[in-house]
Amino acid sequence: MENQPRALPSVLATALAFGSSGAVLVLEIVALRLVGPYVGVTLQVSSSVIGVALAAIAYGAWIGGRLADKFDARTLLAPALILGAIGTAVTLPLVRWGGELLRGGAAPAVLMLAALAIFLPALVLSTIPPMVVKLQLADLRKAGSVVGRLSSIGTLGAITATLVTGFVFVAAMPSSAIILSLAVLLALSGVALAWWLRRDGTRPELPGTPRIRASLAVVGLVGAGLGATAPTPCDVETAYHCATVTTDSGRDGGRTLVLNSARHSYVDLNDPTHLEFEYVQWIGAVADVLKPAGTPIDALHLGGGGFTVPNYLRATRPGSDQLVLELDGGLVDLDERSLGLKTGPDMRVRIGDARVGLAERPDTSYDLVVGDAFGHLAVPWHLATREMAEDVARVLRPDGIYTQNVIDYPPNRFIRAELATVAAAFPHVALIVPPAALSGDRGSNFVILASRAPLPLDAVRPALSGLNEPVLLLSGTELTDFIGDSPVLTDDYAPVDQLLAG
């Protein structure tokens, strides 16, 4: 009869199941942040990272079970931790340099970058729980209890890692620091476990010959070094964005805010009335005719970004009362440091989700609501529904205007659906659009106008005609024909990313 390997102490088995499962979830959450600057933060990207992580867990568990049946699992645990540390350490340089080659949003690039970010270390670490289970199965009559207990402990480790990473680590440390700290922790744990097993009479079977082991150690050290020095695309890594501020060499004071590889806002530090991006010029044109020139207005901004529009209104309509709902407090801090943002009684900022903040605003309290919140290049789905539009209508005064910035690409399925959605909440809707985007030649920004009262289109058209680039202002039958039979998006059905994918 074959000798059964000695069981691990219960505390050690618990720690290994808890820690290895938790480490995989730390890698999964941080992987979403590592790939964002190169391929964006979309449903497809999140699905790819989660799918790759689950594949790594599945294959790792299968391989770990096979190895546990073939070898003494006690001898494999320390090497698995050390190999997991090496795989974690090389993640950063793989993503940093691979991301530059795979930059963009194509599905194969997203999947490959997700694999570089998580597959190898997650697979290695996922071999540990089945090995631990095998070592604890001294009595088959208690197999169910052992498997259930260790499975539960592994799940608790994953839950704990998810919450701590999301609420603590991401807010306190850059992604690179989290990855490198995890690699060091895994390596130290592997060395400590190897030392303890030797004292307990078990000689861990480190992989390969001494030369191979030395090579693996060098790979881990070099990977950690390259990860620490690898070029990062971020000036600042906030809880939600990889943010960079670039200088416009052609305009003194010009600054561009880049979030997750997308040009998000342009700010002129010397002239807040300068509007560089075309869609911001369109919103500015609407704001200019909302009331007589210079008259203060009450404005609500869903999304702050670089605060270009709030600063424009502050300069052109002194005394206006403005509230900006911005999800990312770190972004507001960056705006204050690098983009000249100065908040005050006339321009207040509420940190939090725009939908939640909107629900707290009183009825008929705003002349203008500006919707300009994005998750990478897509309007967050919960800000694109009929229920959201109805809440905007609630806080607007009877003659107030809602302007919503939307990005779409041929065949323009999302903008049509969003127009149908806004029209379900407002009786008067119009669309500002470049001719080339309307014909489906290229992707573009679109700005939706909506109100409970007739829109001042006769005043908006001359304001738009004075801009450098020609645009169309669609309303009435033209707009109805453009919308066609597009669906109304609701809280129950809002496939924003799928509509954008064409």
Secondary structure, DSSP 8 states (H G I E B T S, - for coil): ---------HHHHHHHHHHHHHHHHHHHHHHHHHHHHHH-S-HHHHHHHHHHHHHHHHHHHHHHHHHHHHS-GGGTHHHHHHHHHHHHHTHHHHHHHHHHHS-S--HHHHHHHHHHHHHHHHHHHTTHHHHHHHHH-S-GGGHHHHHHHHHHHHHHHHHHHHHHIIIIIHHHS-HHHHHHHHHHHHHHHHHHHHHHHHHTT-----SS-HHHHHHHHHHHHHHHHHHHHS--S-SEE-SS-EEEEEE-TTSTTEEEEEETTEEEEEEESS-TT---SHHHHHHHHHHHHHSSTT---EEEEE--TT-HHHHHHHHHSTT-EEEEEES-HHHHHHHHHHS----BTTEEEEES-HHHHHHTS-TT-EEEEEE---BTTB--GGGSSHHHHHHHHHHEEEEEEEEEEEEE-TT-HHHHHHHHHHHTT-SEEEEEE-HHHHTTSS-EEEEEEEESS---HHHHHHHHHTSSS--EEE-HHHHHHHHTT----BTTB--HHHHHT-
